[in-house]
Amino acid sequence: MLKLYEPIDRLKAVAPDVWIVDGPAVTFYGMPFPTRMTVIRLATGKLWLHSPVAPAASLVEEVTSLGSVTHLVSPNWIHYCHIPAWKTLFPGAKCWASPGVRERAASKGVPLRFDADLGPEAPSEWATELRQRIMTGSAIHREVVFFHLATKTLILTDLIENFEPERLPWWVRPLARMGGVVDPHGGMPRDMRTTFRGHHAELRRHIDELLSWGPERVILAHGRWFESDGSHELARAFLWLKT
């Protein structure tokens, strides 16, 4: 059984106005994955929810104690499935679409209407507080990454995965090792790397820009995130681009 990052469905402080929420496991490609949401309180007091996890009642109460749920962000074409539930609870919240997510949701029969698209630059709603970029170069995977300026926190989703082997079911551990996503040497899954074939220079430019921002910590959606030495961990995870 997958060992989750207890307590689940609780806000955990990362830095001023930045929290994570570790959620229940999901099954993808037949394997269990831990889930993680990032919550940022903007200067206006409005809340920005990245890759929302399932909205347990106790979690919703805790989140709303921070401010008004205003932005529901799908950072890539896979991380969207709990947005409809949050939208039902907060109909005034704005749903933001990453590249390809509309088509993915429609193909899975998920009733979700997005209000706006995420682009390579942050929209006016959070441009003074968050940077964002679309990581291009993959044949299928285009992820939007974010950087919280005040706390130097980089927010990734699937570009790096870092599973602690002792938390995984025994039968998943060899698969994670083969995928190159085992702590403390987690990185981009090898199957995802193949989708960037022929475009390593483009991806390298993206990573160099993220490194130029000087991240002190890196939040991941799956596995142990990097609470310190963020720039070092980011550079290490993409050393393969230089080989």
N, C-alpha and C positions, 0 to 999 in steps of 0.2 A: 504494500500500500504506500502511496505517496505521502510523505510527511510534510505537512503544510507549515507555513510560517505563522505559527500561532502568536498572539490571538488573531483570528481572521475577522474580517468585517469590522475592524476598528481602525480609527485614525492613529497613525504613528508619525510623530513629528520628525522631519528631516532637517529643516532649517526654518528661519522666520518666514511664515506664510506659505510654507511648503510641507505637505504631508503625503504619505503613501498609505494605501489600504491593501493588505494582502487578502485576497478572496479565495473562494473555493476552487478546487481543481476543475479543469475542463479536459476533455479527451479530443485529441487531434492526431490524425494519422494513426489512430489506434493506441496512442500513448497518452498518459496523464501529464498535464502541464499545470503548474501553479500559476495563478493570475495575480496581477498587481495593477492598481489604479494610482495615478498621481493627482493630487488636488492642490491647486494654487489659489490663494486669495489675492485678487488683484487690488490695486490701490483704491479702487472704487468700493471695495467690499464684496464685489461679485466673485463667484467661484467658477473656476475653470477645471473641468474634470477630463482627464486624459485616460483613454482606454478604460471606460467605466466597468467595474465589476458588478455582479448581481446586487440590486439594491435591497439588501436585508433591512427590515424595519428599523432595527437598532442603529444600523449604519446611516440610514437616511436622517434619523433624528440627530445623530452626532454631526453629520455634515451640515445640516441646515442651521445648527447652532453657530457655525462659523460665518455664515453669510448666505447670500441668495445664489442658488444654482442657476447659472446663466449660460455657460458654454459647455457643450458635450462634444468631445473631440475624438474622432476616429483617426488614429495616426497612420494606419495602413489598411489594406484591403481585407485583413483578417479580423482586426480588433474593432468590432462594431456591435456584437450580438446583444449586449445589454443596454445599448443606447435607447431602443424603443421603450423599455421599462422605465428608465429615468425620464424620458420625454413624457410618458403618461403621467408620471408624478409631478413633473414640472413643465407643463405645456408651453410656458413662456420661454423656456430655454432654447438656445439656438444650437442646432445640430450641424457640425462641421464635417465635411466629407474629404477624405484623402483620395488620391487618384485610384480609380478602379473599385472603390468600395460600393458605389451604387450598383454596378453590374454584379458584384459578388453577392450583395444582399438580395437582389432580385432573383439571382439564380438559385438561392437557397430558400426563396419564398418568405423572406423576412420583411414584414410590412414596415418600412422605414422611409420617411421622407426627409432628406437633408435640406437645410436652409441655405447653405453657402459652401463654397469650395475652399480648401486650404491651398495656398499657392506657395511659391518659393520665398516670399517675403511675408512677414507677419502683418495681419490686417490691423486697421486702426484700433480695434477693440483692445489689443494688447501689445501693440508695436513698441510702446515705451518700456515695457517690462519683460517681454520675451522676444528672442530671435527665433526664427524658424527657417528650415531649408527642406527641400524635397531631395532625397538621395536618389539620383537618377543613375542610369547605367545598366540596371538589371532588365532582363527580358520580361520579367513579370512583377518584381517586387519594388514598389516605389513607396518608401517610408518617409513620413514627415518627422523630422527631429526638432526638438525645442531646447532653448537655453534660457534659463531664468537668470537675468542679468544681476539682480541684487545679491543672489546667493551663489552664483557661479555653478548652478546645477544643470547638468545636461540630462535630457530625458529622451531615452531611446525606447524602442519596443522590441523588435525581433532582430535588429542588426547585430546585437550581442546577446547570447544566452549563456548562463553560467550556473549550471546545475551542480549542487553539492551531492556527491554520489551516495552519501549515507541517507539522504532524504528520498532517494529514488527506489522504486521496486527493484529487486535484484535483476529482473529480466530486462529492465530498461537501461541499466548501467553500461553494458557493453555497447548498446546502440548510441548512447550519449557520448561515449569515448570515441567511437567511430565518427560521430558527427562533429567532434572538436568543440564540444560545448560543456566540458566538465571543469568545475572549479578546482584549483585556482587559475586555470588556463582557459577559461571560457572565451568564446569568440563568435564570429559569424558562422552559423551552421554550414557544413560543407556543401549540402545540397543547394543552399542559397548562393554560396560562392560561385557555383557553376553558372548561375543565371547572369553573373557579371562578366562572363567570358568575353574577351575582346574589348572590355571597357574598364580594365583595371586602372588605367591612368585617370579616368573620370572619377572613379570611386576614390582614388588616392587624393585627388584635388578636394573632394568633399571632406575627407578625414583631416587633411591638413588645415582646412578652414575651421573645423570643429576644434582642433588642437589649438589654433590661434586664439580661440575664445578663452582658453585657460580654464577648463572645467576642473573644479575641485572635487566634485562627486558626480557619479553617473548612475542614474536610476534605470533599471532594466525591468522588463515585464515578467521575465522568467528566470528564477534562480537568485543567487546571492548578488545583490547590487553592490556597487563600489562606494562606500561611505567616505573614503578618502583616497588620495593619490589618483584622482580621476583622470588627469591628463596622461599619467604613466600607464594606467590600465587601458585607456583608449588606444594609445600608441602600441602597446604590447599586443592587443587583440587584433591589430591590423598589420603586424609585421609581415604577414604572408604576402602582402601586396608588393613587397620589395624583393621577393625571391623569384 
